Amino acid sequence: MEYNCMDFKVGKCEGEKLVDGETIPLVLQPPGPVKTDVESLVSALKANKEWFEEMIIKNSAVLLRGFDVTKAEEFNDIVEAFDWEDIRYVGPAPRTHIYKRIWTANEGPLSEFIYYHHEMVLIKECPLKVILYCEIAPPEGGETPFVPSFKVAERMVQEFPKEVEEIEAKGLKYTFSAPSNNNTGSMRGRGWEDAFGTSDRLEAERRAKALGMDMEWMEDGGVKTVLVPRPLTRVFDGRKGRRMWFNTVVGMHGKEISSATMADGTELSDYFVKRCEQIIEEESIQFKWQKGDVLFLDNLALLHGRRPSLPPRKVLVATCK
């Protein structure tokens, strides 16, 4: 699929990489100086929906840059230019609803690194696309690095063939503890009441079961969620048969409020997890945010995270099926 669309011009950004013949991210800019307004952008997106989605799948990430996107309402117009169904976020990150389909990204302390992950990777139905908008670009740091998941799978299979085979056969088990109420002092401090949209324990259990998780109540009013079995890798249609490293082993293994083991309880090797962490970082791609940037990520193909940042930084997010 060629980049032949008269409504967009292909650009470049510092940090982009060529991975298996694909430019990541693909930068799309206005075709001329009079086509930078949001109305023109939305019209162009509506006129090229299928092409644009093909670009997301082909390149895994598409960055719209140079358009005059100034606020959440305009970002929402961009998201709604497509026919993608909204999907409500379920996870530990504290977030605030801004407007219609738009939320804040993780509101945890900017000084902390948010580790690489596929959005809602442990939920039965995760988003196909994660869309980010930079309303306020950070003065330093604050990048949103992402990683081609198939590259991680390739290298882990090469280095740990027996371990990968064993984990694939057994599956993974995760546990995660959440408080009753939100704790915005932690990047994983979202309370279970907010996460499940209810303060009723029975209703929370019902909603958790529908998402594929069990719940164990704790004496302090918090809850431990148990997710088992979960895959180590997955292969998705339309992505060249690539085996994606579709898990959150590094992010949850051996942490204070979470764990990751094989489904039968067998512990994972610390070296296996540490080496995976190193490989993920080695394969990472990042660019510096500019005000007005809109980034489309193929959530089935890319892990993403957040670098520590100096304030202010404001990035908004929408998640779509």
N, C-alpha and C positions, 0 to 999 in steps of 0.2 A: 504494500500500500504506500503510494507516494504522498508527499506533503504538498499536493497540488490543490490548494483551496484559495481562491482569489480573495476571500474575506479575511485571511490571516497571512502574515509574513513570518517565516521561520527566523528566529533569532538565536542568540547564544547567551549563556550565563556562566560566570566563573564557577568552577566546580563540577560542571556537567561531565559525564563520562560516556564513553562508547563501550557498551557491554553487549557482547555477542551480536554486534552489528547494529545495535539500537542506541540512540542518543537518549540518555536519561539525566535530567528531564528534557523533554521536547519543549522548547520555548516558542510560544506563539505570540506575536505582537500585532498591533494594528497595521493594516495594509498601507496606510498613509496618515498624515498629520491631522486629517479631518475626521478620522474614524475612531477617535479615542474615547468618546463618550459611552456611558453605560448602555444607553438606548441602542446605539449602533452595535455594541458588543452582543447584547441580548438577541437582537435581530439576526446577527451572524450565527450565533449558536443555534437558534431555532431553525435556521435554514440549512445547517450542516450537522444535525444531531448524530446521524449514523456515522458520518466521517469522523466527527470529534470523538465519539465513543471508541471507534476503531483505533484512533491515535492513542487513547488511554491504554487500551489493551496491548497495542503494539509496543509502546514505549514505557509502559508501566506508570509514568508520571508525565503530566502536561502542566507547564507553568504559563499562565496568562500574565504578561507583563507589559506595562506601558499604557494600560487603560485607566481611565479616571474613576476608579472605584473608591468611594470615600466613606461609606457607612454600611452598617449591617443590612439595612433595607435594600440597598443596591446589590449586596452579596446575595441576599435571598432571591432577588429577581434573576440573578445568574443561575442559581441552583434550580429554580423553578422553570428555567428555559427548557429543561429536559423533562422527560416523562418518568423519571426515576422515583420510585416510591420512598418515602421517608422511613427511617428505622430509628427507633428510640434507643439512645445509648444506655447500656447496662454495663457497669464496671465500677472500679474503685476511685476513678478520678473525680475530684470535686469540680462541678461545672454549674454555670448559671444560664438559664434561658434568656435570650436577648430579644428575638423577634421571629415569629413564625417558626421556620425550620432551623434557625441559627442559634447556636450556643457558644459560650466561651470554651476555648480549649482548656486543658488541665490548669486549674487555678492554684496548684501547689506552688511552694516557694520557687522563685525564679533561680535561686542559687543552686537548686538540685537538678541533676541530670535525670530525665525521664527515659527509662531504658527502652530499647527497640522492641516493637510489638506489632502484630497484626491486630487491628481494632476488633475488640470483642471476639478474639480468637477461640475462646473457650465456650462461647454460646452456640447453641444449635444453629441459629441463623445469624450470621455476622454480616456487616455491610459489605457490599461489593465495591463501593467507592467512598473514600474519605476526601472531603473538599475543605481546604483551609484558605482563609483570607487574612492578609496582614493589614490590620487597621493602623497599628502603631509599630513601626520597625524599631527593634532594640538598638541602642547605641553601640553595644558590643555583645557578641555571643548570641544566644537565643536561636541558633539555626535549628531547622527541623531536618535532621539527617535521615536518609532512608537507605534501605539495603535490598538488592534483588535477592529474594528468598531462595531462588533456585541455585544461586551461586553458593550459598551457605550449605544447602543440601548436598551439592556436588562435592564440596571439600570435606564435609563431615563423613560422607560415605567413603571417600578415598582414604581418610585417616583412621576412621573407626568402623570398618565394615561389619565386624562381629557385634559390636555394641549397638549399632544402628539396627541391625537385623533383630537383635533380641528385644529392643524397645518397641520396634514396629510390631513384633509378634504379641507382646504383652500389653501394649498401650501404656498410657501415662495416667497418673493420679495427681490431682492438684488439690490443695486446701488453701483457703484464704479467709482471714478473720476481718470482720468489719464492725465498727461501732454502731450504736443505735442512731446517733446524730452526726452530722457532718463535722469534720475536723479539717478546716482549710489550711491548717499548719502543716499538713502532710499531703504529698502528691498522690497518696493512696488512701486518703481519709474520708471518702464518701461513705455516709452512713447507710445502713441497709434500708431504712425507711424511705430515704430519697431514691436509692437505687431501684427499689421495687415499687415506688409510688404509693405506699400504704404504710400505716402504723399498726395494722392488724396482722398478728403473727401467722394466723391460719391462711390469710390471703397471701401473705408474703411467701409462705411455703408452697402454696398452689402456683404462684407465679414463678417461683424458682424451679419447681418441678417441670413446668412447661418449657423452661429454658435449658433443661437438662442438668440440673444440679440439686443436691440434697442439702439440707440445713441442719446444723446442730446449735442449739441455743446455749449461750454462755451466761454465767451468773451475773455479770456486769451489764446485761441487757444487749450485748453485742451478739453476733452470730458467726459461726464458722461454716463456710460453704465447702462442699466436697464435690469435686467433678471427676468422674471416672466412668469408663475409660475414655481417653482422648488420644488422638493420633500424634505421631511425631512429624510425619510429612503427609502432604496431600497432593493430588494431581487434579487440576481443574481444566474444564473444557476451554478450548480456544487459546491456550497458552503454550503451544508447541509441545504438549505432553510433558512439560517440565515438572519435576518433583520439587514442591515448595517446602521449605523448612517452616511448617505451619504449627508452631507451638510457642509456649512461653517459658520453656525450661530455665533459661538463664535468668529471666526476670523474676521467677518465683522460687527457685531452688535455694534452700538454706537461709531464707529471710526470716525476720522476726515474726511477721504476721502471715507468712505463706510458706508453702513447701511444694516440691515437685519430686515425685518418685515414680518408679514403674508401677503399673496398676496393681501388682501383687504385693506392693510394699517394699520391693527391693530398692535399695538406695542407688542413686546415680553416682558415678565416679566424679569426685571433685575435679579431677584433671579433665575429664570429658566436658564438663560444664565450663570450666575455665578456658579450655581451648576453643570451644564454641563461641564464647564471648570474644575472644581475640579475633577469630575469623570474621565474625559479624562486623566488628569495628574496621577490620582491614578492607572489607568490601563496601563500606559506607560511602555515600554520596551526599554532598550538601552544598548549598549556596547561601548567600546572605540575603535575608529578607529585604525587600523594598516595599514602601508603603503602596498599597493598591494591588500587590501581587495576589493572584488566586491560583492555588495549586490543587490539581486533581491527582489523587493517588489511586492506583488499582490495589485495593486492600487484599486481594488474593495473591498478589505478586510481590508486594513490598512490605517489609518491616519499616516502622518509622519511630522516631523518638524526639527528644528536645534537649539541646545543649543548655548548660547553665547560661544565664543572661543577666546583664545589667538592666535595671528598669529605666524607662518604662518599656513594656512589650505587651502588645494586645493582638492576639491571633484568635480568630473565630473559626467555628467548624460546623459542618453539616455532614451527616452520614446518610447514605442512600443504599437501597436494595439494588 
